[in-house]
């Protein structure tokens, strides 16, 4: 989903997309972008330049997916504090067990 949200704003180069998504390895966005491209949600444009430049952009079909995901995003934003508190409680419980 983070890839979709960033590409919904407009086309991005791979490096820019990776920088915008915190704590992500290089392998995961490559795999996700290939899957999204295979599903016709994202397009990949190779500009055949030196240095290499490849842009990723959302297709109209991809934009329709973002529209469908918007309520899920709104729910997450509404409950972000509760979700964070649950994560903290879970981490504290794990630390107790490990200690």
Biopython code that builds the backbone (N, CA, C, O; Angstrom):
import numpy as np
from Bio.PDB.StructureBuilder import StructureBuilder

atoms = [
    (1, "UNK", "N", (0.800, -1.208, 0.000)),
    (1, "UNK", "CA", (0.000, 0.000, 0.000)),
    (1, "UNK", "C", (0.842, 1.271, 0.000)),
    (1, "UNK", "O", (0.469, 2.240, -0.660)),
    (2, "UNK", "N", (1.971, 1.302, 0.720)),
    (2, "UNK", "CA", (2.761, 2.542, 0.671)),
    (2, "UNK", "C", (3.195, 2.910, -0.742)),
    (2, "UNK", "O", (3.238, 4.089, -1.091)),
    (3, "UNK", "N", (3.512, 1.918, -1.550)),
    (3, "UNK", "CA", (3.904, 2.196, -2.929)),
    (3, "UNK", "C", (2.740, 2.860, -3.666)),
    (3, "UNK", "O", (2.930, 3.841, -4.386)),
    (4, "UNK", "N", (1.555, 2.327, -3.484)),
    (4, "UNK", "CA", (0.380, 2.891, -4.158)),
    (4, "UNK", "C", (0.125, 4.331, -3.745)),
    (4, "UNK", "O", (-0.164, 5.179, -4.589)),
    (5, "UNK", "N", (0.230, 4.613, -2.451)),
    (5, "UNK", "CA", (-0.041, 5.975, -1.975)),
    (5, "UNK", "C", (0.938, 6.960, -2.580)),
    (5, "UNK", "O", (0.547, 8.060, -2.970)),
    (6, "UNK", "N", (2.206, 6.584, -2.664)),
    (6, "UNK", "CA", (3.194, 7.520, -3.212)),
    (6, "UNK", "C", (3.034, 7.685, -4.722)),
    (6, "UNK", "O", (3.171, 8.793, -5.241)),
    (7, "UNK", "N", (2.747, 6.601, -5.424)),
    (7, "UNK", "CA", (2.569, 6.714, -6.874)),
    (7, "UNK", "C", (1.264, 7.417, -7.241)),
    (7, "UNK", "O", (1.142, 7.952, -8.343)),
    (8, "UNK", "N", (0.301, 7.423, -6.346)),
    (8, "UNK", "CA", (-0.953, 8.136, -6.616)),
    (8, "UNK", "C", (-0.705, 9.632, -6.770)),
    (8, "UNK", "O", (-1.478, 10.330, -7.427)),
    (9, "UNK", "N", (0.379, 10.125, -6.162)),
    (9, "UNK", "CA", (0.730, 11.548, -6.260)),
    (9, "UNK", "C", (1.352, 11.892, -7.610)),
    (9, "UNK", "O", (1.363, 13.057, -8.006)),
    (10, "UNK", "N", (1.870, 10.887, -8.321)),
    (10, "UNK", "CA", (2.498, 11.107, -9.619)),
    (10, "UNK", "C", (3.645, 10.146, -9.831)),
    (10, "UNK", "O", (4.045, 9.446, -8.901)),
    (11, "UNK", "N", (4.186, 10.100, -11.049)),
    (11, "UNK", "CA", (5.277, 9.179, -11.365)),
    (11, "UNK", "C", (6.510, 9.442, -10.495)),
    (11, "UNK", "O", (6.808, 10.582, -10.138)),
    (12, "UNK", "N", (7.211, 8.362, -10.169)),
    (12, "UNK", "CA", (8.433, 8.460, -9.371)),
    (12, "UNK", "C", (9.493, 7.509, -9.903)),
    (12, "UNK", "O", (9.188, 6.442, -10.435)),
    (13, "UNK", "N", (10.734, 7.917, -9.748)),
    (13, "UNK", "CA", (11.841, 7.010, -10.019)),
    (13, "UNK", "C", (11.961, 6.040, -8.856)),
    (13, "UNK", "O", (11.505, 6.333, -7.750)),
    (14, "UNK", "N", (12.573, 4.885, -9.099)),
    (14, "UNK", "CA", (12.681, 3.859, -8.074)),
    (14, "UNK", "C", (13.357, 4.388, -6.813)),
    (14, "UNK", "O", (12.860, 4.170, -5.708)),
    (15, "UNK", "N", (14.487, 5.084, -6.967)),
    (15, "UNK", "CA", (15.216, 5.591, -5.801)),
    (15, "UNK", "C", (14.390, 6.550, -4.963)),
    (15, "UNK", "O", (14.441, 6.507, -3.734)),
    (16, "UNK", "N", (13.634, 7.410, -5.614)),
    (16, "UNK", "CA", (12.779, 8.358, -4.893)),
    (16, "UNK", "C", (11.677, 7.621, -4.143)),
    (16, "UNK", "O", (11.367, 7.947, -2.997)),
    (17, "UNK", "N", (11.096, 6.640, -4.790)),
    (17, "UNK", "CA", (10.051, 5.843, -4.152)),
    (17, "UNK", "C", (10.604, 5.126, -2.927)),
    (17, "UNK", "O", (9.961, 5.101, -1.877)),
    (18, "UNK", "N", (11.767, 4.555, -3.054)),
    (18, "UNK", "CA", (12.395, 3.837, -1.939)),
    (18, "UNK", "C", (12.707, 4.772, -0.774)),
    (18, "UNK", "O", (12.530, 4.400, 0.386)),
    (19, "UNK", "N", (13.167, 5.974, -1.074)),
    (19, "UNK", "CA", (13.461, 6.951, -0.013)),
    (19, "UNK", "C", (12.197, 7.382, 0.733)),
    (19, "UNK", "O", (12.242, 7.654, 1.932)),
    (20, "UNK", "N", (11.095, 7.442, 0.035)),
    (20, "UNK", "CA", (9.846, 7.881, 0.661)),
    (20, "UNK", "C", (9.239, 6.834, 1.587)),
    (20, "UNK", "O", (8.444, 7.162, 2.468)),
    (21, "UNK", "N", (9.613, 5.585, 1.386)),
    (21, "UNK", "CA", (9.062, 4.505, 2.208)),
    (21, "UNK", "C", (10.113, 4.121, 3.245)),
    (21, "UNK", "O", (11.152, 3.552, 2.910)),
    (22, "UNK", "N", (9.832, 4.437, 4.503)),
    (22, "UNK", "CA", (10.791, 4.201, 5.589)),
    (22, "UNK", "C", (10.955, 2.708, 5.851)),
    (22, "UNK", "O", (10.026, 1.918, 5.683)),
    (23, "UNK", "N", (12.157, 2.353, 6.263)),
    (23, "UNK", "CA", (12.473, 0.997, 6.726)),
    (23, "UNK", "C", (12.062, -0.072, 5.718)),
    (23, "UNK", "O", (11.316, -0.994, 6.049)),
    (24, "UNK", "N", (12.548, 0.057, 4.498)),
    (24, "UNK", "CA", (12.210, -0.931, 3.477)),
    (24, "UNK", "C", (13.499, -1.376, 2.787)),
    (24, "UNK", "O", (14.370, -0.556, 2.494)),
    (25, "UNK", "N", (13.612, -2.657, 2.534)),
    (25, "UNK", "CA", (14.785, -3.171, 1.838)),
    (25, "UNK", "C", (14.653, -2.865, 0.347)),
    (25, "UNK", "O", (13.595, -2.430, -0.105)),
    (26, "UNK", "N", (15.706, -3.087, -0.405)),
    (26, "UNK", "CA", (15.637, -2.838, -1.842)),
    (26, "UNK", "C", (14.840, -3.934, -2.544)),
    (26, "UNK", "O", (14.198, -3.683, -3.564)),
    (27, "UNK", "N", (14.882, -5.143, -2.001)),
    (27, "UNK", "CA", (14.230, -6.284, -2.637)),
    (27, "UNK", "C", (12.707, -6.160, -2.639)),
    (27, "UNK", "O", (12.065, -6.460, -3.646)),
    (28, "UNK", "N", (12.130, -5.725, -1.532)),
    (28, "UNK", "CA", (10.669, -5.701, -1.419)),
    (28, "UNK", "C", (9.995, -4.765, -2.424)),
    (28, "UNK", "O", (9.044, -5.191, -3.079)),
    (29, "UNK", "N", (10.432, -3.523, -2.578)),
    (29, "UNK", "CA", (9.733, -2.689, -3.570)),
    (29, "UNK", "C", (9.910, -3.209, -4.991)),
    (29, "UNK", "O", (9.010, -3.054, -5.817)),
    (30, "UNK", "N", (11.051, -3.820, -5.292)),
    (30, "UNK", "CA", (11.253, -4.380, -6.630)),
    (30, "UNK", "C", (10.226, -5.481, -6.887)),
    (30, "UNK", "O", (9.578, -5.502, -7.934)),
    (31, "UNK", "N", (10.080, -6.394, -5.924)),
    (31, "UNK", "CA", (9.089, -7.469, -6.066)),
    (31, "UNK", "C", (7.675, -6.910, -6.176)),
    (31, "UNK", "O", (6.903, -7.320, -7.043)),
    (32, "UNK", "N", (7.342, -5.971, -5.292)),
    (32, "UNK", "CA", (5.998, -5.391, -5.301)),
    (32, "UNK", "C", (5.711, -4.652, -6.598)),
    (32, "UNK", "O", (4.618, -4.772, -7.152)),
    (33, "UNK", "N", (6.682, -3.891, -7.087)),
    (33, "UNK", "CA", (6.477, -3.154, -8.332)),
    (33, "UNK", "C", (6.281, -4.109, -9.508)),
    (33, "UNK", "O", (5.465, -3.837, -10.389)),
    (34, "UNK", "N", (7.015, -5.222, -9.538)),
    (34, "UNK", "CA", (6.834, -6.209, -10.608)),
    (34, "UNK", "C", (5.429, -6.800, -10.562)),
    (34, "UNK", "O", (4.792, -6.977, -11.601)),
    (35, "UNK", "N", (4.946, -7.105, -9.361)),
    (35, "UNK", "CA", (3.592, -7.648, -9.215)),
    (35, "UNK", "C", (2.540, -6.623, -9.627)),
    (35, "UNK", "O", (1.582, -6.952, -10.325)),
    (36, "UNK", "N", (2.726, -5.383, -9.192)),
    (36, "UNK", "CA", (1.774, -4.322, -9.546)),
    (36, "UNK", "C", (1.768, -4.071, -11.052)),
    (36, "UNK", "O", (0.723, -3.788, -11.637)),
    (37, "UNK", "N", (2.931, -4.176, -11.669)),
    (37, "UNK", "CA", (3.029, -4.005, -13.115)),
    (37, "UNK", "C", (2.332, -5.170, -13.830)),
    (37, "UNK", "O", (1.615, -4.955, -14.807)),
    (38, "UNK", "N", (2.537, -6.381, -13.357)),
    (38, "UNK", "CA", (1.893, -7.552, -13.958)),
    (38, "UNK", "C", (0.372, -7.474, -13.842)),
    (38, "UNK", "O", (-0.347, -7.992, -14.696)),
    (39, "UNK", "N", (-0.114, -6.828, -12.787)),
    (39, "UNK", "CA", (-1.555, -6.673, -12.572)),
    (39, "UNK", "C", (-2.126, -5.421, -13.235)),
    (39, "UNK", "O", (-3.302, -5.106, -13.053)),
    (40, "UNK", "N", (-1.303, -4.709, -14.000)),
    (40, "UNK", "CA", (-1.714, -3.495, -14.725)),
    (40, "UNK", "C", (-2.138, -2.373, -13.788)),
    (40, "UNK", "O", (-2.975, -1.543, -14.145)),
    (41, "UNK", "N", (-1.561, -2.347, -12.592)),
    (41, "UNK", "CA", (-1.845, -1.287, -11.625)),
    (41, "UNK", "C", (-0.810, -0.172, -11.751)),
    (41, "UNK", "O", (-1.103, 0.995, -11.492)),
    (42, "UNK", "N", (0.407, -0.552, -12.154)),
    (42, "UNK", "CA", (1.530, 0.377, -12.286)),
    (42, "UNK", "C", (2.178, 0.165, -13.653)),
    (42, "UNK", "O", (2.230, -0.954, -14.163)),
    (43, "UNK", "N", (2.668, 1.252, -14.231)),
    (43, "UNK", "CA", (3.456, 1.145, -15.459)),
    (43, "UNK", "C", (4.911, 1.454, -15.145)),
    (43, "UNK", "O", (5.218, 2.197, -14.213)),
    (44, "UNK", "N", (5.795, 0.874, -15.935)),
    (44, "UNK", "CA", (7.234, 1.094, -15.798)),
    (44, "UNK", "C", (7.714, 1.664, -17.129)),
    (44, "UNK", "O", (7.496, 1.068, -18.183)),
    (45, "UNK", "N", (8.377, 2.835, -17.073)),
    (45, "UNK", "CA", (8.890, 3.468, -18.277)),
    (45, "UNK", "C", (10.405, 3.562, -18.174)),
    (45, "UNK", "O", (10.939, 4.243, -17.299)),
    (46, "UNK", "N", (11.091, 2.867, -19.080)),
    (46, "UNK", "CA", (12.555, 2.911, -19.150)),
    (46, "UNK", "C", (12.914, 3.969, -20.192)),
    (46, "UNK", "O", (12.583, 3.830, -21.369)),
    (47, "UNK", "N", (13.594, 5.027, -19.747)),
    (47, "UNK", "CA", (13.895, 6.155, -20.635)),
    (47, "UNK", "C", (15.150, 5.949, -21.462)),
    (47, "UNK", "O", (15.516, 6.822, -22.249)),
    (48, "UNK", "N", (15.820, 4.810, -21.302)),
    (48, "UNK", "CA", (17.010, 4.465, -22.105)),
    (48, "UNK", "C", (18.042, 5.591, -22.088)),
    (48, "UNK", "O", (18.544, 6.006, -23.133)),
    (49, "UNK", "N", (18.349, 6.076, -20.890)),
    (49, "UNK", "CA", (19.321, 7.154, -20.722)),
    (49, "UNK", "C", (20.520, 6.643, -19.936)),
    (49, "UNK", "O", (20.473, 5.581, -19.315)),
    (50, "UNK", "N", (21.583, 7.418, -19.977)),
    (50, "UNK", "CA", (22.754, 7.166, -19.133)),
    (50, "UNK", "C", (22.933, 8.405, -18.279)),
    (50, "UNK", "O", (23.107, 9.493, -18.827)),
    (51, "UNK", "N", (22.896, 8.285, -16.947)),
    (51, "UNK", "CA", (22.640, 7.071, -16.180)),
    (51, "UNK", "C", (21.203, 6.605, -16.386)),
    (51, "UNK", "O", (20.337, 7.384, -16.786)),
    (52, "UNK", "N", (20.957, 5.311, -16.105)),
    (52, "UNK", "CA", (19.622, 4.765, -16.326)),
    (52, "UNK", "C", (18.550, 5.520, -15.551)),
    (52, "UNK", "O", (18.755, 5.930, -14.408)),
    (53, "UNK", "N", (17.399, 5.696, -16.203)),
    (53, "UNK", "CA", (16.269, 6.348, -15.543)),
    (53, "UNK", "C", (15.008, 5.557, -15.861)),
    (53, "UNK", "O", (14.628, 5.396, -17.020)),
    (54, "UNK", "N", (14.376, 5.072, -14.811)),
    (54, "UNK", "CA", (13.132, 4.316, -14.927)),
    (54, "UNK", "C", (12.110, 4.980, -14.022)),
    (54, "UNK", "O", (12.377, 5.231, -12.847)),
    (55, "UNK", "N", (10.942, 5.260, -14.573)),
    (55, "UNK", "CA", (9.847, 5.852, -13.804)),
    (55, "UNK", "C", (8.737, 4.826, -13.627)),
    (55, "UNK", "O", (8.489, 3.991, -14.497)),
    (56, "UNK", "N", (8.083, 4.911, -12.488)),
    (56, "UNK", "CA", (6.897, 4.108, -12.217)),
    (56, "UNK", "C", (5.731, 5.061, -12.055)),
    (56, "UNK", "O", (5.856, 6.121, -11.440)),
    (57, "UNK", "N", (4.594, 4.670, -12.614)),
    (57, "UNK", "CA", (3.406, 5.526, -12.535)),
    (57, "UNK", "C", (2.163, 4.649, -12.362)),
    (57, "UNK", "O", (2.145, 3.477, -12.737)),
    (58, "UNK", "N", (1.153, 5.242, -11.796)),
    (58, "UNK", "CA", (-0.111, 4.563, -11.577)),
    (58, "UNK", "C", (-0.926, 4.571, -12.872)),
    (58, "UNK", "O", (-0.984, 5.589, -13.561)),
    (59, "UNK", "N", (-1.546, 3.461, -13.199)),
    (59, "UNK", "CA", (-2.464, 3.393, -14.335)),
    (59, "UNK", "C", (-3.848, 3.864, -13.866)),
    (59, "UNK", "O", (-4.083, 3.980, -12.663)),
    (60, "UNK", "N", (-4.750, 4.131, -14.789)),
    (60, "UNK", "CA", (-6.124, 4.455, -14.360)),
    (60, "UNK", "C", (-6.732, 3.333, -13.499)),
    (60, "UNK", "O", (-7.452, 3.599, -12.537)),
    (61, "UNK", "N", (-6.433, 2.086, -13.858)),
    (61, "UNK", "CA", (-6.892, 0.945, -13.055)),
    (61, "UNK", "C", (-6.315, 1.024, -11.646)),
    (61, "UNK", "O", (-7.012, 0.738, -10.672)),
    (62, "UNK", "N", (-5.033, 1.414, -11.531)),
    (62, "UNK", "CA", (-4.397, 1.579, -10.230)),
    (62, "UNK", "C", (-5.037, 2.691, -9.423)),
    (62, "UNK", "O", (-5.229, 2.553, -8.215)),
    (63, "UNK", "N", (-5.367, 3.785, -10.078)),
    (63, "UNK", "CA", (-6.040, 4.890, -9.374)),
    (63, "UNK", "C", (-7.392, 4.439, -8.820)),
    (63, "UNK", "O", (-7.805, 4.877, -7.747)),
    (64, "UNK", "N", (-8.075, 3.563, -9.555)),
    (64, "UNK", "CA", (-9.362, 3.070, -9.049)),
    (64, "UNK", "C", (-9.144, 2.219, -7.796)),
    (64, "UNK", "O", (-9.990, 2.212, -6.902)),
    (65, "UNK", "N", (-8.028, 1.508, -7.724)),
    (65, "UNK", "CA", (-7.706, 0.741, -6.517)),
    (65, "UNK", "C", (-7.459, 1.682, -5.348)),
    (65, "UNK", "O", (-7.922, 1.420, -4.239)),
    (66, "UNK", "N", (-6.739, 2.768, -5.577)),
    (66, "UNK", "CA", (-6.495, 3.740, -4.505)),
    (66, "UNK", "C", (-7.803, 4.334, -3.990)),
    (66, "UNK", "O", (-7.957, 4.575, -2.793)),
    (67, "UNK", "N", (-8.732, 4.565, -4.896)),
    (67, "UNK", "CA", (-10.043, 5.065, -4.479)),
    (67, "UNK", "C", (-10.729, 4.053, -3.570)),
    (67, "UNK", "O", (-11.362, 4.423, -2.581)),
    (68, "UNK", "N", (-10.600, 2.783, -3.910)),
    (68, "UNK", "CA", (-11.212, 1.735, -3.089)),
    (68, "UNK", "C", (-10.518, 1.597, -1.739)),
    (68, "UNK", "O", (-11.160, 1.237, -0.753)),
    (69, "UNK", "N", (-9.217, 1.878, -1.677)),
    (69, "UNK", "CA", (-8.454, 1.747, -0.431)),
    (69, "UNK", "C", (-8.556, 2.974, 0.470)),
    (69, "UNK", "O", (-8.156, 2.915, 1.633)),
    (70, "UNK", "N", (-9.079, 4.073, -0.037)),
    (70, "UNK", "CA", (-9.155, 5.309, 0.746)),
    (70, "UNK", "C", (-9.901, 5.128, 2.069)),
    (70, "UNK", "O", (-9.440, 5.656, 3.081)),
    (71, "UNK", "N", (-11.030, 4.409, 2.115)),
    (71, "UNK", "CA", (-11.698, 4.220, 3.419)),
    (71, "UNK", "C", (-10.827, 3.460, 4.425)),
    (71, "UNK", "O", (-10.873, 3.749, 5.620)),
    (72, "UNK", "N", (-10.044, 2.503, 3.958)),
    (72, "UNK", "CA", (-9.130, 1.780, 4.845)),
    (72, "UNK", "C", (-8.077, 2.720, 5.407)),
    (72, "UNK", "O", (-7.736, 2.641, 6.587)),
    (73, "UNK", "N", (-7.568, 3.600, 4.575)),
    (73, "UNK", "CA", (-6.599, 4.591, 5.034)),
    (73, "UNK", "C", (-7.217, 5.527, 6.065)),
    (73, "UNK", "O", (-6.591, 5.843, 7.077)),
    (74, "UNK", "N", (-8.436, 5.967, 5.811)),
    (74, "UNK", "CA", (-9.120, 6.858, 6.758)),
    (74, "UNK", "C", (-9.317, 6.153, 8.096)),
    (74, "UNK", "O", (-9.153, 6.768, 9.150)),
    (75, "UNK", "N", (-9.668, 4.869, 8.061)),
    (75, "UNK", "CA", (-9.823, 4.099, 9.298)),
    (75, "UNK", "C", (-8.498, 4.050, 10.059)),
    (75, "UNK", "O", (-8.469, 4.251, 11.273)),
    (76, "UNK", "N", (-7.407, 3.782, 9.346)),
    (76, "UNK", "CA", (-6.096, 3.724, 9.989)),
    (76, "UNK", "C", (-5.699, 5.048, 10.610)),
    (76, "UNK", "O", (-5.152, 5.073, 11.712)),
    (77, "UNK", "N", (-5.964, 6.143, 9.924)),
    (77, "UNK", "CA", (-5.643, 7.460, 10.467)),
    (77, "UNK", "C", (-6.480, 7.768, 11.701)),
    (77, "UNK", "O", (-5.995, 8.377, 12.654)),
    (78, "UNK", "N", (-7.732, 7.345, 11.678)),
    (78, "UNK", "CA", (-8.617, 7.590, 12.817)),
    (78, "UNK", "C", (-8.156, 6.818, 14.055)),
    (78, "UNK", "O", (-8.312, 7.294, 15.180)),
    (79, "UNK", "N", (-7.592, 5.633, 13.846)),
    (79, "UNK", "CA", (-7.242, 4.745, 14.960)),
    (79, "UNK", "C", (-5.735, 4.595, 15.173)),
    (79, "UNK", "O", (-5.306, 3.662, 15.852)),
    (80, "UNK", "N", (-4.936, 5.478, 14.619)),
    (80, "UNK", "CA", (-3.476, 5.341, 14.680)),
    (80, "UNK", "C", (-2.960, 5.296, 16.117)),
    (80, "UNK", "O", (-2.044, 4.530, 16.417)),
    (81, "UNK", "N", (-3.523, 6.090, 16.994)),
    (81, "UNK", "CA", (-3.058, 6.096, 18.386)),
    (81, "UNK", "C", (-3.380, 4.775, 19.077)),
    (81, "UNK", "O", (-2.551, 4.238, 19.811)),
    (82, "UNK", "N", (-4.567, 4.259, 18.849)),
    (82, "UNK", "CA", (-4.954, 2.981, 19.456)),
    (82, "UNK", "C", (-4.070, 1.849, 18.931)),
    (82, "UNK", "O", (-3.641, 0.991, 19.702)),
    (83, "UNK", "N", (-3.799, 1.842, 17.640)),
    (83, "UNK", "CA", (-2.941, 0.814, 17.041)),
    (83, "UNK", "C", (-1.537, 0.881, 17.644)),
    (83, "UNK", "O", (-0.958, -0.149, 17.987)),
    (84, "UNK", "N", (-0.995, 2.088, 17.772)),
    (84, "UNK", "CA", (0.341, 2.262, 18.358)),
    (84, "UNK", "C", (0.365, 1.775, 19.803)),
    (84, "UNK", "O", (1.333, 1.143, 20.226)),
    (85, "UNK", "N", (-0.690, 2.064, 20.564)),
    (85, "UNK", "CA", (-0.760, 1.623, 21.961)),
    (85, "UNK", "C", (-0.787, 0.097, 22.038)),
    (85, "UNK", "O", (-0.127, -0.487, 22.897)),
    (86, "UNK", "N", (-1.532, -0.546, 21.164)),
    (86, "UNK", "CA", (-1.574, -2.010, 21.138)),
    (86, "UNK", "C", (-0.198, -2.593, 20.812)),
    (86, "UNK", "O", (0.215, -3.591, 21.402)),
    (87, "UNK", "N", (0.501, -1.970, 19.882)),
    (87, "UNK", "CA", (1.850, -2.436, 19.549)),
    (87, "UNK", "C", (2.778, -2.306, 20.748)),
    (87, "UNK", "O", (3.555, -3.215, 21.042)),
    (88, "UNK", "N", (2.695, -1.177, 21.438)),
    (88, "UNK", "CA", (3.547, -0.979, 22.621)),
    (88, "UNK", "C", (3.240, -2.018, 23.696)),
    (88, "UNK", "O", (4.156, -2.556, 24.318)),
    (89, "UNK", "N", (1.957, -2.304, 23.917)),
    (89, "UNK", "CA", (1.557, -3.306, 24.910)),
    (89, "UNK", "C", (2.082, -4.687, 24.525)),
    (89, "UNK", "O", (2.559, -5.434, 25.379)),
    (90, "UNK", "N", (1.993, -5.016, 23.258)),
    (90, "UNK", "CA", (2.496, -6.312, 22.785)),
    (90, "UNK", "C", (3.993, -6.432, 22.948)),
    (90, "UNK", "O", (4.491, -7.485, 23.346)),
    (91, "UNK", "N", (4.725, -5.361, 22.645)),
    (91, "UNK", "CA", (6.181, -5.359, 22.810)),
    (91, "UNK", "C", (6.561, -5.502, 24.279)),
    (91, "UNK", "O", (7.488, -6.236, 24.620)),
    (92, "UNK", "N", (5.838, -4.796, 25.143)),
    (92, "UNK", "CA", (6.119, -4.883, 26.590)),
    (92, "UNK", "C", (5.861, -6.297, 27.094)),
    (92, "UNK", "O", (6.630, -6.810, 27.907)),
    (93, "UNK", "N", (4.809, -6.925, 26.632)),
    (93, "UNK", "CA", (4.491, -8.292, 27.059)),
    (93, "UNK", "C", (5.564, -9.261, 26.592)),
    (93, "UNK", "O", (5.944, -10.166, 27.337)),
    (94, "UNK", "N", (6.063, -9.087, 25.366)),
    (94, "UNK", "CA", (7.140, -9.954, 24.853)),
    (94, "UNK", "C", (8.415, -9.782, 25.644)),
    (94, "UNK", "O", (9.116, -10.752, 25.930)),
    (95, "UNK", "N", (8.717, -8.533, 26.002)),
    (95, "UNK", "CA", (9.919, -8.261, 26.796)),
    (95, "UNK", "C", (9.827, -8.935, 28.160)),
    (95, "UNK", "O", (10.832, -9.447, 28.653)),
    (96, "UNK", "N", (8.650, -8.950, 28.781)),
    (96, "UNK", "CA", (8.456, -9.607, 30.062)),
    (96, "UNK", "C", (8.711, -11.105, 29.944)),
    (96, "UNK", "O", (9.363, -11.701, 30.802)),
    (97, "UNK", "N", (8.200, -11.701, 28.889)),
    (97, "UNK", "CA", (8.363, -13.146, 28.671)),
    (97, "UNK", "C", (9.826, -13.484, 28.445)),
    (97, "UNK", "O", (10.318, -14.489, 28.958)),
    (98, "UNK", "N", (10.525, -12.654, 27.683)),
    (98, "UNK", "CA", (11.931, -12.899, 27.372)),
    (98, "UNK", "C", (12.853, -12.656, 28.562)),
    (98, "UNK", "O", (13.955, -13.203, 28.615)),
    (99, "UNK", "N", (12.413, -11.847, 29.510)),
    (99, "UNK", "CA", (13.258, -11.493, 30.661)),
    (99, "UNK", "C", (13.301, -12.565, 31.708)),
    (99, "UNK", "O", (13.970, -12.405, 32.729)),
]
sb = StructureBuilder()
sb.init_structure("model")
sb.init_model(0)
sb.init_chain("A")
sb.init_seg("    ")
for serial, (resi, resn, name, xyz) in enumerate(atoms, 1):
    if name == "N":
        sb.init_residue(resn, " ", resi, " ")
    sb.init_atom(name, np.array(xyz, "f"), 0.0, 1.0, " ", f" {name:<3s}", serial, name[0])
structure = sb.get_structure()
